[in-house]
């Protein structure tokens, strides 16, 4: 299993992740991205386990603030 980690504090709401990987990402009412099905592991830090990182790798690479990390 791989882990997707989203640091919401770093997020500027550019929307790259939501456009590249809508299966896992969406834009929230706060103007920042939201990792669907994730759990908050500490303040503004969210985590989700997935069996395949698929489009999340693209989201990680395109995030201008490096708010997305994938641990495989």
N, C-alpha and C positions, 0 to 999 in steps of 0.2 A: 504494500500500500504506500502511496505517496501522500504527502501533506501539502496542502496549499495554505499559506499563511498570508493574511492581509493586514497590513498596518494602516488602519483607517485614518490615523492622525496624519500620515504622509500623503494621503489621497487628496488630489486637487480637483477631482471630478471631471477629468478630461473625457471619460467614456470609452477609451480604447478597449478596456477589458470587456465591457458590456457589448460592444459592437463585434469584437473578435470571438467572444465565447459566451453568447447569451444563454447557453445551457447552464452555466455556473454563475454568471454575473448579471447584475441589473443595477440601474441607477436608483438610489434611494431618495426619499423626500427631502433629505438634508443636502442633496446635490452631490453626494459622494457615492462611490460604488459600494455595492453590497454583495458579498459572497454568499450565494443562496445555500441554505442548509448548514451554515457554519455556526460554530459556538464561540462565544467570547471567552478567551482564555486569560486575558488581563485587560485592563482599560485600553479600549480602542485596538485591541489585537485579536483577530479572529482566525479560526483554524477549521479546516475541513479535510477529512481523509477521502481519497479517491483511488480507484483501482487503475485508472488511466489518466494521465495528465493532459492528453489530447490538446485542445486549443488553449489550455491554461499556460502552456509553455510560451505561446505567442503573446499572450497577455502579459506574462512576466517580462518578456523581452521588450515589449513596446511601452511599458509603464514608465513615464518620464521621471517619476519620483522614486522608483524602485520600492513601491509600496507592496508589491506582490513577490513572494518567495515560494519556491517549490523545493521541498526536500524529498528526494527519492531514496 
